[in-house]
Amino acid sequence: MKNLRAVHKPRSSAMNNPVLYLMIMPTLVLVVLFGIYPILYILYYSFFQYNGFSKPLFIGLHNYARVFTDASFWISVKNTLIFGVFIPLVQIPCSLALAVLLNKKFAGNGIARAIIFVPNITSTAIMGIVFFLMFASYNGIVNGILQSIGIVERPIEWLGNGLLAKIVVIAFCTWSGVGFYMVLFLAALQRIPNDVIEGATIDGANSRQIFFRVTIPMMGRMFQIILMLSILNTLKLFDSVKALTNGGPGNATDVMTMYIFRYFFENPGTPQHGYASAVSIVTTVIILIITLVYGFVTRKMKDEN
C-alpha cells in the first residue's frame, strides 16, 4: 500500500512552480504596461475634460455624446470602412497572382520575390513622400507619362480630388502590403501536396480547374487569415494616409486613427485629450465589432463546409 501511494502520489502542479512565473513575468509586465494600462488610462480620461496640462474636469458621458453627434468623425469612419473594403479587394488578388507566378521556378525568381517584398521593410514616410511626388499635379511622373503618351491633355489633380485621392491611397496601400501577403500565399501554395495536383491532372482537370477547384479550396484557412489581417491593418490605417494626403483634400481621405491623432496632438489651440480618449474607445469598439462579425461569419462558413 505504501508503494501504491508513492506511485499515485500527485506530482507538484505546474501552477505551483515559481520558475514558470519568472519566465512569463517579462512578457506579463510588458502586456500590463503597454497593453492594459494604456487602455485603462484612455478609458478613465474619456470621462473628463482634459488638455494634458490642467487639472482634469469630470464631465461624465459628455465626450461620448459629442462623438456620436460629430459629423467629421463619422466621415472618417465611412472613409475607413471604404478603405477596409476596397484595399483587401485589390490587395489580396494581386498578392495571390504574384504568389502563383513566383511559385514557379525560373531565373531571377528569388530576386523578384525580394524586390516585391522591399516595401514591407521600407519606411512608410519615405514611401509616402515618393508616391506624393509621383502623383503631384504639375511635376509628377504619373501625369508626365500620361501626357507624353497622349492619354490626358492637362495634368490630373490626383491629390486634389476626393475620389482620386482615395484611389491613390488604395494603390499605395496595395503596393506597400502586397509583398507580405504574397509570402503567406507562397507558404500556403508550397504546403499543397504534389500528389493532389498530380491526381487531378490524371483525372483530366486542366490548369484552370486545378487552380479553382483544388488549389483555392486547400488554401481556405490561409485566405481567412490573410483577409482578416488585411482588414484589420486597413482599419488601423494611419501612417500611409498621414504621409501621403494627411487626410485631404478636406477630409476625403481622413480615417479614424488620423482623427484621434489630430485631437491628441494637432488640434489648433489646446489639445483635447478627453475627447480624443472617447473617440479612441468608440473606434476600438467599432473595430472589435467588425472583428467579431468576421469571426462569426467565417466560423459559420467553416461549420457549413
Buried (B, 14 or more C-beta within 10 A) or exposed (E): EEEEEEEEEEEEEEEEEEEEEEEEEEEEEEEEEEEEEEEEEBBEBBBBBBBBEEEBEEBEEBBBEBBEEBEEBBBBBEBBBBBBEBBBEBBBEBBBEBBBEBBEEEEEEEEBBEEBBEBBEEEBEEBBEBBBEBBBBEEBEBBBEBBEEEEEEEBBBBBEBBEBBBBBBBBBBBBBBBBBBBBBBBEBBEEBEEEEBEEBBEEEBEEEBBBEEBBEEBBBEBBBBBBBBBBBBBBBBBBBBBBBBBBBBEBBBBBBBBBBBBBBEEBEEEBBBBBBBBBBBBBBEBBEEBBEEBEEEBEEEEEEE
